[in-house]
Amino acid sequence: MFDSFEEAKQFVIENDIRMVDFKYTDLWGRWHHVTVPASQLTPSRVEKGVGFDASSVGLKPVKAGDMVVVPDLSTGFIDPFWEAPTLSFICSSKEADTRLDFPRDPRNIARRAEAYLRELDVAEESRWGPEFEFYIFDSVAFENEVHRVGYRLESSEGVWNSPAGGLGHYIPMHGGYHAHPPRDSLYNLRSEMCLHLEAMGVPIKYHHHEVGGPGQVEIETPLMGLLEGADASMKVKYVTKMTAAAHGHTVTFMPKPLFGEAGNGMHFHQMLVRGGKSLFYDPEGYASLSQMALHYVGGLLSHGPALLAFTNPSTNSFRRLVPGYEAPVNLFFSVGNRSAAVRIPLYAGSATKQRVEFRPPDATGNVYLALAAQLMAGLDGIRRRIDPSEAGFGPFDTNIFDWPAEERKRIKGLPASLGEALEALAGDHEFLLAGDVMDSEFIRDWIDYKMTYEHLEVRDRPHPYEMALYFDV
């Protein structure tokens, strides 16, 4: 939004801005913020930032928690949800004493991945197009006590409401794809979300109702640069939740909030670009893919199990990654096949649009880390010239679930749990260390936290369904 402090200050004066908000990302992918009066937007504040306790957000240990967040002036936007006119900036974290970039800050890690791309001189930039799938519910309740556990989700679109009486415009299970009003009761809400996002500088490609009947929707953006795309993803999650809350609804990006219903993915369309053209395009190649693209795909699939520790880093992620839905559970690539881990979109075969889509990810991860990890896997494939066909990853352009069981065994599968994904990362992370994008200690700490406080905490708890299965044994 701004190229200089002077531009930002002039905007504050002309638009009667009263508050300036500094937003930053914790290690796990949630935004935090600290706010100063507009009078405090000074050159010194922009240069030196605002102090915060990094130990409270997973970035540092308690004994050395002091850090500062420094705003990126180019990310400025008016926050539409607050009463006092507020200008928000997305920030990066720096050391409190030296003001050097903090290596573990997720946004700084994403920057280093982009720098490594340019260092290799493979391309000028990478471009990314996430798909945002989420559920809009009317209410949510959950509890986790020693003697009592459970949750309840409500949606006015849910067909389960039919016996209670109403207008009859319910959406059946798995029947929500591109549903039309009056069944699609969320059109106005989605449109308001998109208008807010466009006002905040996030371009919108389209929005629609998704497959899940009880309130699943999707918003999609055009392809953007890596850092720009990650920042936009944070804005999308913020705006959708805040807009829904203003209308008495609630939004979740959980991969699998409903048993037996469609899950929420966050598929990433991606390509490398030079001179405004996709380096993934070759009209003579398979699916119009260049050799570089195939090697990039080889990297994504070779490192796929380890990638999931960053792109699907929740126990709930693996409730979605199960056979029988469109969610990919096998490591192969294909044209148009939505059960493939890497899909080549049929409608994107041109010199400016040719791309690949990595379909396993969801929105429970830190988007800066998820994008950086995917780029590093693809670049490793290019650097090592990994041929996906020679590595056994296809292409398979038929329905593999129609294959005989013995033949299907030759297709490598994705991890079936967060624990398996973390173990895969422990054994395969050298590709993330290139260019000092990540370091071994950071990866070890990520694995330890996720294993201890998420995987084992969920594994060790009795499941409600186990009561029905085993209580009377």
N, C-alpha and C positions, 0 to 999 in steps of 0.2 A: 504494500500500500504506500509506503514512504521510502524514499531514497536517502533521506537525511533527517537529522533531528529538527532542523528548521521547518521542514515540511510538516512533520508530526505536530510541532508546537503551533504552527499556523492553523492546522486543522482543529486542534483543541480549542483555540480561540474562536474561530469562525463558527464552530458547531456547538459552542457552549458546553463542552465536555466538562463534567464535574469530577469524574473518577477515572483512574487509569488502572487496569487490571493486568497482572502478570500471571500467565498460565504456564505451568510446566508439568512434565510427565514423570510419574514415579517409575520405578523399575518394572512394575507389573502392567503398566499401560493405562493407568487412570490419571486424569488431570487433577492437579491441585492449583490453588491460586492464592495470591496475596495482592491487596489493593491499596493504592496510595491516592490521595487527593490530586487533582489535576495540577495544582500548584507545585507539586513535588516532581513533575516531569521536567527535569533539568538535564543539561548535558552530563553532569556528574552522575545522576541517577541512572541514565542510560548506559554510561560507560562502566560504572561500578556495580550496578544492579542492586538487588534487595536481598538481604541475608535471610537464610532459612536453615532449619535443622534437617540435614539430609538423612540422618539416621531414622527419622520418622517415616520416610518414604522409600526405604530399602536401598538407598544409594551408598550409604556409608555406615560404619560402625558407630556406636554411641560415643566412644572415646575421641572421635575426630569428626564430629558431625557438621561443623560449621561450613556452609557454602553460600554462594550467591546465585540468584537467577538473573540473567541478563537478557533484555528483550531483543528480539529480532524485529527491527522496525518495518521490514517488508511484509510482516504478517499482520499488521494492524487491522482491526475491524470493529465496527460498532456492535456491542452486545445488545441484542434486542429484548432481552428478558428482564432487565433491571430498571427500576424506577428512576434512579439518577442516571443521566446520560453518561455512558461508560465506554471508553475506548480500551479494547483488549489487545494484548500482544502475546504471541507464543514465545517462550523463552528457552534458552539453553542454560545448563548449569556450569559454573566455573568455581575454581578453588577460591576460598575466601581471602587468602593472603596474597597469592600471586596473580589472581584473575586469569590463570591459564584454564583452557578447556578441561573439564573433568572427564577423564577417559570413559567412565562408566555411564555417563549421561546418555540415555537412549538416542536422543537427537544427534549428539556428537558421534555416536557409533554409526548412525545412518550417513552422516557427512563423510566419515572416513571410508565407508563402502563406496560412495560416489567418487571420492578422491582416488581410491585404488583402481576403479574402472578407468579413470583418465590416465593414471600412472601406467597401466598396461597398454594404453593407446588402442584399445579394442574398439571403442566408440566414444562419441562426444558425451552422450548421456544415456541413461536408461529411462524408460517411460512405463508408467504403471496405471492400471485401471481396476481398482477394487470394486466388487459388487457387494452392496450392503443389504443383507437379508436380516430381518428382525421381526419379532412379534409385537403387536400392540394389544395389550390386555386392558380390561376395565379395572381389575384389581388383582393383587397378589397377597397371599399370606403364607408364612412358613415358620416352622419352629423345629428346634433341635435340642430337646431336653434328654436327660438320662432315661426317663421313663416314657417319653412321648415324642414322636417325630412325625412330620408330615408337611404338605404344602397344598395350596389350592389356588388355581388360576381361573379367572373368569373372563369371558369374551362374549359380547352380545351377538357376534357372528357365529358362535359355536352351535352346531346342530344339536348339541345336548340340551339347548334351551327350548327346543320345539315342544316337548310335552307340557311345558308351563303355559303355553299359549303366546301368541304374538302375531306378527304380520306374515310370517312364513317364509321370509327371505333369508333363510339360513344357508350356509355353505357347507356341503358335505365334506367329510374327511378326505383330504388329498384333492379336493375339488376347487381350490381357490385360484388356480393359475389364470391371470388376466380376467378375474371375475368382474362383472359389470354392475354398476348400481342398478337396483337397490341392494343387491347382495353385497357389493363392495361398499360398505358403509364408511370406509376410511379415506375416500378420495380427497375430501376437503382438507383433512388433517395432513395427508401426505403433501398436498399442494402447498399448504402453509409452510411445512418444513422446507420444501424446495425453494420457496420464495425467500425465506430467511437465509438459506445457504447461498443462494445467488447474490443476495445483498452483502454477504460476508466474503464474497470473492470465490466461492466454490461453484464451478460450472456443473450443470445437471444435464445428463443425457436423457434420462426418462425415469418415471416411477410407475409402479403397478402393484396390484395384489399378487402375491406369490401362491404357491401350491397349497400351503397350509391353510385349511379352512378357517380356524378360529383366529383370524387377525394377522396372518403372516404377510409381510409386504417387502418390497425391494425398491431401493433407490440406487441408481448407477450414475457414475461420473465418467467423463471422457478421460483418456490417458493423460497423465501429468508426470513431471519429474519426480524422482524418488522422495526428496524432502517435501516438495509441494504436495505430493500425493499422501504422504504420511500425515502432514498437518491437516489436510482436507479430511482425512479419515477421523481425526480427533474432533474436528468441527461437526462432522456428520453425527457421531455418537452423542455429542453434546446437544446439538440442535434437536435431534429426534426425541431425546429424553425430555428436554425442557418444554418443547412444544406440546408433547403428549401430556405432560404434567399440568400445563396451563389449561387443558381441556378435561382434566379428571381421568386421564388414562396413564398407563405406564408402559415403558418400552423395555424389552430385553433382547440382547444379542446372544444370549446363551445358545450354544449349538443345538441342544435338545431339551427344550423346556417341557415338551409334551410327549408322552409315550405313544408310539404308533403313528405319529404325525410327522410331517416333513420337518427337517432340521434346518438351522440357519448356518449357511456357509459364508465365507468371504473370499470367493474365488479371485485370484489375482491375474489379470491380463498383463502381459509384460513383453517388452521388446527393447532392443538396443538400436540407437539412432546415430546417424552421422549425416550432416548436411540436410537435415529434415526428412531423410528417408530411412525406412526400416532396413537394418542390416540382416534381418531375418528373411528377407524376400528373395526368392529365386524362382522364376516362372517354370524352370525346368526341373526343379526339385520335387520330392515327395510333398504333396499338399502345398506346393509353392514355397517350401522352406529351403533356406540356404544351408550350406554346410555348417556355418557358424551357428545357426539356429539349432540344428540337430545336435551339435556338441553341447550347446547350452542346455537343451533338453536332457542330454545324457548326464550332465552335472546335476540337474534338479532331481532326476530319478535315482541316480547313484547315491546321492546324499539324502534322499527322501525320508528314510526313517529318522535320521538325525534332525532334519529340518523341522519335523513335527514337534520337537521339543520347544521350538520358538513359534511355529505357526499354529499349533494346536495345543497350547500348554496348560490344559485344564483336564480334570478327570471327566467333565461333562463332554469334552470334545469327542471322546471315544464312545459316547452313547449315539452320536450322529454317524460316526464312521463304522457302520455295520452294513452287511449285505442286505439287498432287498429294496434299497432306495436309490436315488441318483447320486448319493454321496460316494466318492471313490474310495475303494478299499484295496486296490491293487496297483502296483507300480508298472504302468505301461502308458504308451502314448497312442493317440488315434485321432483321426479326422472326425470331428463332430460327436464322438462317443462320450456322453456325459458320465459314464462310469469309469473313464480313464483318469488317472492322476494328472496327466497332461493332455489337454484337449487342444486341437488346432481348429479354431472357429472357421467354419466354411465361408462366412460372410466377410472375412477380413483379408482375403488374398489379394493384396495390392502393394505397390512399392512404398506407400506411406502408412498402411494399416496392418501389414503382416505381423502377427504376434502369436504367442503361445499363452495358454491359460493353465495355471497351476491350481487345481480344484480342491485339494484337501483342506486348505486353511479355513479358520473361523476367526471370529472377532474377540476371542478371549485372550489373545496375546497382546504384547506390546507391539503396535504396528511398526514402529521404527526398527525394532529388532527383527521382526518378521520379514520386512522388506530387505533389510541389510543381509540377512541370512540367505534368502532366496537369490539375491544378486550374487553373493559370494559363491554359492553352489553352482550357479550357471557359469560364472567366470572360470571356476575350477574346471568345469567341463570343457570350456573353450581352450583353456591353457593346456589341459592334458589330452585334448582331442578325443573325448569319450564318445564313441559311436554307440548310440542307444540300441541299435539293432544288434550289434555284436555283443552288447552287454545283456541281451535277452529281454529288452523292454518294448519289443514290438517293431513296427506298428501293428496293432491288432484292430482291424476295422469291422469285426463281427461281434456279436453278443457273446462274450466269453462265458456267460452263465448258461449258455446252451451247449457248451463244450462238455465232453465226457470228463468225469472227475479226475481221472488220471492225467489228462491233457492240461487241465487247469492248474495242476500242481507245479507246472514249470513257470507259472507267473508268480513273481515275488509279491508278497503282501506288505501292507503298511503295518506299523505297530498297532496292537489291539488295546493298549492302555497307555496312560501317561507314564507309568513306570517303564514300560518297554521303550517308549520314545526317549526318555531320559537316559536309559542304558545305551541306546543307539548313539545318542549325542556324546556320551562318555567315551565311546569307542571310535567315534568318527567326528572330529572337530578341527583337524588340521586346516581344512579349507577356510575356516573362519578366522584363523590366526594370520593369514596372509595380509600384508599391508598394515599390520597392527590394528586391524579393524576391531577384533576382540582379543582377549588374552585368556590363557588357560585358567588363571585364578577366577576370573569373572565367570567363565563357563562352569567351573567346579562349584562356585557359590550358587549359581542359578540351579544347577542339578540338585544340590543339597537342600536348598529351600523348597523347591517344588516337590521333591521326593518326601521330605519330612513333614511339611505343613499342608500338603495337598493330597498327594497320592496315598500316603500311609494313613492320614487322618480319615479319608473317605473309605479306604479299604477296611479299616479296623472297626467301622461302625456297622451294627446290624441294619439290614435293609428292611423297610416295611413289608416288602413282598415275601421276605423270608419267614415272616410270622405266619402267612397263609400257607407256605410250603411245609414248614417244619414244626410249628408250635405243638402239635399234638403227636409228634413222633414218639 
